[in-house]
């Protein structure tokens, strides 16, 4: 008899607590192999294909595309040892899954295994409409404690609804574990709600509306009016866009930066004519092309070697400034999914050619949404080239928990006094936002002036090469 194994959303690392289902890669009834990707999810860091550690037949999927699942919630169930469409039988994996994310894989026994009662054989089509297979138990025959009212029981097909809370009078049409948790934490009985989703599906908005309604106190008698009553608050009309995924992560980080970091900004105009000429000469000499961003990054790492205060972070719990040894240089990249900041690790140890190659690789990964969480974390200083948007200046918001960010505007021809004469030169505005806890204006000004000097006279860099 086939065993039904439940695969839960694994820990995706980097402190992530959940993910949004973007696209299912398998259907109920499909045969899957060990390490085969079964769903594409979006976290606050990146898009991730989640591989299944079991081989067998998919008997249930949990969660619709667009819904959010917390780490540890059921993702799919797989009948291991069930006959496939070709008549062969898949055996449980004995060698172990090689495609481990964080904290799961078949090299160790899974945290939970489920089997189907003999009177309810596995059906490849059962649960296709409701995301369920047969009623599940733990392997010792007792009902699984995790299938208490906090989450959906896996019930047999036939009611046309999603697995509910397992009450005696039938399942409650709820799919999202987040909805069930929200109701449970607030003592709300989901049986009393009427869902606004398809086929009466209870959505998060239904629960939040019920909680708001329950929070409004009722009055037994009118109170004497001492002043004109204010007009009742109304929700303005408009489109609501959830702050989740990348956009939600950016909102959280920027809010934290503004609330925790006492930042200050200084800026300067610089003549970038010689830097542009130097880049042209480098690329004319043959070999891989050197990007302008790579040259600016090389200038940044040289400046940070002179002013290490800006390559640091603040530990307020210990009341210490932590100066960091390595420069992991983040750079802002705008994508269809929103703003992301890929990180070039050990930028201080790279030359312009290596920096150009790494910037190109990470930019392409950002464009295609394939950046890993590790490539989006660990930065110690950020370079923001907003000149690509055709603007001259900005006041960057520090990428928490870093201590500074250098902003670079567009490089445009402007009148400039050069060697005592008025001339048309390629001018750029540079701005530095810094954490005033790690240094004072003298250090920040010194850093920015050194950067500007290197932009105006690239030969200054030769002192550090």
Secondary structure as UniProt FT lines:
FT   STRAND          3..8
FT   TURN            14..15
FT   STRAND          18..24
FT   TURN            28..29
FT   STRAND          31..32
FT   TURN            34..35
FT   STRAND          36..42
FT   STRAND          47..52
FT   STRAND          56..61
FT   TURN            65..66
FT   STRAND          68..70
FT   TURN            71..72
FT   STRAND          74..80
FT   TURN            85..86
FT   TURN            106..107
FT   STRAND          114..116
FT   TURN            118..119
FT   TURN            126..130
FT   STRAND          136..137
FT   TURN            139..140
FT   HELIX           145..147
FT   TURN            149..150
FT   TURN            168..169
FT   HELIX           177..185
FT   TURN            186..187
FT   HELIX           190..192
FT   HELIX           198..200
FT   HELIX           204..215
FT   HELIX           245..260
FT   STRAND          263..271
FT   HELIX           273..284
FT   HELIX           292..306
FT   HELIX           308..310
FT   STRAND          312..315
FT   TURN            316..319
FT   STRAND          320..323
FT   STRAND          329..335
FT   TURN            336..337
FT   STRAND          338..344
FT   TURN            345..346
FT   HELIX           347..349
FT   HELIX           352..368
FT   HELIX           373..376
FT   STRAND          381..385
FT   HELIX           386..389
FT   TURN            400..401
FT   STRAND          404..408
FT   STRAND          412..418
FT   TURN            419..420
FT   STRAND          421..435
FT   TURN            436..438
FT   HELIX           441..456
FT   HELIX           458..464
//
